[in-house]
C-alpha cells in the first residue's frame, strides 16, 4: 500500500484518527504522513488586523500539534516511517492535496470546529466527497 495520510488538529477526534492511521501503517508496513493545516480564521481575515506575530502564533500552534503527534507515533510505533508536515491552507484542501498520491487518508469525524452536535464535520465531509483514494473517518 502507498502512504497513509492522516490529519491532526489537536482534538480528541484527531488523536483517534492518528491512532487508527498508525495501526494501519504498522500493519501494512507503509509510511505515515501526518498533516496539520492552519489558516487565518475567517473573522480575523475580514478584520485585516492580523500581524506577523499573530501569523507566527498560528504557525507555532500547528507545529506544536504536529510535534505532539510525531512524538506519539515515535513512542507507540517507532518502526513506522513517519513524516510530518505543517501546511498553511484550509484543512480539507491541505489533506486532499497531500492525499492525491496516497493509498488512504484518515480523518476524525469532527475537529475543533464550533458545531459539536454535527455527526460529520466540514473537513471530513469534504475529504470523503473529494479524495482520490479511500477515506477512513474515525469517530
N, C-alpha and C positions, 0 to 999 in steps of 0.2 A: 504494500500500500504506500501511496505517496504520503507526504507530510500531513499531519493533523494540525489544524489551526484552531486556536481557542481564544475567545475574547474574555478579558478580565476587566473589572471596573471597581473592585474593592467591595462589592456586595456579596451577600451570602449566596445568591444565585450564581454569581460569577465564580465563587470558590467551588461550588458544586460542579460547574462546567469544567473548571480546571481539573478537579479530581477525576471526573469521568474521562476527559481527554488524556490525562496522564496514564490512567489504567489502560486505555486503548492503545496508546503509543507503546507502553511496555509490552502488552500482549502481542502486538503486531510487529514489534521491532522497528518502529518507524520514528522519524524525527517529529518533535513537537515544536510548534511555533506559537508563542504566547504574545498576544497583541493587546495593548492598552491604548485606546484612542482618546483624544481630548479635543475639545473645541471651545471656542468662546461661547458662553451661554447666550441665547438669543436676546434676552433682556439687556445684557451688558453690551452686546454688539450694537444694538439700536441706540443705546445711550452714548456710544462713542466716547466713553470715559476711561476705557482701559489703558493702562500704562505698560511700559516694558516690565515693570515689577509684577503687575497682575498676570501678564503672559508667562513670565518666569514661574509664578506660583502655580499656574495651571500645568505647565510642563513638569514642574517638580513633583506635583501630586501624582501625575500619571506615572512618572518614573518611579516614585515610591511604591505605588501599587504594583508595578511590573517587578520591581526588585523583590517585594514580598512574595509574589507568585513564583519567581525563579528560585528563591530560597526554599520555598515549599516543595518545588519539584526536586531540587538537589537533595533535600532532606528525606524525601519519600522514595524517589526512584533515581538514584544518581547515575545509573547506567543509561538512562534515556537521554539521547542527544536533544538539547533544548536551546532554542534561540528565542530571544525576546525582542520586542520592537514597540517603541512608543511612536504613535502616528498622530499628527495634527490633522484631524479630519472628523467628519461626522462618523460616529462609531459604526453604523451599518455600512457606510461607504468604505471605511478602512477594512472591515472584515471581509467584505465582498472582494476587494482588491487583493488582499493577502491570500484569499482562498481560491483565486482564479486557477491556480495550478495545484491545488491541494487534493488529497483523497477524501477529506472530510473536514467540516467546520463544526465546532461545538460552541453553543451559546447557552447562557442561562435563560430561563423563561422570562425573567424580568430583571431589570438592573436597578440603578439608583434613582430612576425617574419618580415623579411625584404621584403616579397613579397606581398605588399599591393594590387596588381592587382588580386591576386587569389580570386576566389569566396569562396573556402573552403580551410582552412589551413591544414597543415600536421597533426596536433594533432587531429583536429575534424574529418578529414578523417580517421585516424587510429581508432579512437574511434567508428565511425559509422560502420566500417567494422569488428571490433573485439569484441565489447561489448556483454556481455551475457544477457543484459537487453535492454529495449527500450532506444533509444537515441533521445534527442531533441537538434537540432542545432539552436541556436538563432542568427539571422542576426543582 
